[in-house]
């Protein structure tokens, strides 16, 4: 075990003693359905203490020279990399994700973002100098906000915690972070690494509990200047509403129902590879998943064959700690039941054609009796108004939506295809597969999505801004743009010499 059996609120640089009357909940191993650790919910008094700890730390941390802050954060990134395997095992136990994923993606990409922002601010955040006239000019500077709240999601726990805390701390702010109660085991480990690297006590704090008792009062607290939330659209709308009443800055990274657009000139194998990555990586529990795969009638049969072959030969459902496994359980019993409900609805109510059902595949057996296993499913011959093609499922369920090109010109089928791809209230991600990159770029320009790919899917490096359109979010994470939401602009007009205001109120 790489974590304590009991986990408590972390503030002022250390875990806090258990508060009398505190409720608790368990982190459950999705592979076995057995508890991993007991987490004690943060009480109202502890929440106040955590926020006060951040407030007390903010003046000194915000005045710490940027190169020194950068040096500390780079040390934290180095510690993350040194402890990659230990932290990845925690993520695997907590989320059910395959070790082959957590050991190569989750900690590494989080450390990448921490390093990126440390280097970005090492020379200070630049302002502007604008000459107004010979004796006056305007200066602008980017100033930290103060205490920020970070609320994480359960699918990429430590990566999301780092995506939020890296720009926050690099800009000179302090954070009170609440992980999802479904996957909470990473948070105190990250907090301890920050302290070990030299981040002062109170700069990064952790609170635990559900949305109503801990998340809502954190968001509404008058001392919190900004809220960064990752999660589903419905919850994000509530969080943004509460934050707006206090005129707080918000970053919302929400859900999607993203299209993969396979153009008629696409290579069939590449199209199948992209669709598999867009649907079944991390057992389909990725907000940017491309679950609506638009395939031309001329390629449909070949793409379907390629997908079924890859499901049978390439998906290795097994114990997550096995190096050969690339497909683990979903995160919880509730998520398993939700995904299975959608599968039944797609089959029995929507009437979608089941192209592949992993639960009926002879090679696909549950590795454990009590784990939260959901085998991959592909529906084909889907139409746009089917429930499985419209609602975010967040599990290993792909929908293939054919479109007609035979006997039609590109000018005839392309507008209809783009209209269908954009026919969703969400706009998180989109991708195009084509042998003509120029044509693919034209299609990308027409798609209503903030994160897009051509002939690939899912890679999200530190340099790439991430943010959704429409109901999929507000603001950006990562890239140069990702640090701006953690600063505010101060402008100063400087008058050289004396007498600029003389005479304004002189006696007539």
Secondary structure, DSSP 8 states (H G I E B T S, - for coil): --S-SEE--EETTEE----TT--EEEEEETTTTEEEEEEE---HHHHHHHHHHHHHHHHHHHHS-HHHHHHHHHHHHHHHHHTHHHHHHHHHHHH---HHHIIIIIHHHHHHHHHHHHHHHTT-----EEEEETTEEEEEEEEE-SEEEEE--SSSHHHHHHHHHHHHHHTT-EEEEE--SSS-TTHHHHHHHHHHHT--TTSEEEE-S-IIIIIHHHHH-TTEEEEEEES-HHHHHHHHHHHHHTT-EEEEE-----EEEE-TTS-HHHHHHHHHHHHHGGGG--TT---EEEEETTTHHHHHHHHHHHHHHH--B--TTSTT--B---S-HHHHHHHHHHHHIIIIIS--EEEEEGGG-TT---SSSSS-----EEEES--TTSHHHHS---SSEEEEEEE--TT--HHHHHHHHHHHHT-SSEESEEEEE-S-HHHHHHHHHHS--SEEEES------TTS-B--EETTEES-BSTGGGGGGGEEEEEEEEE-SS-TTTTTT---
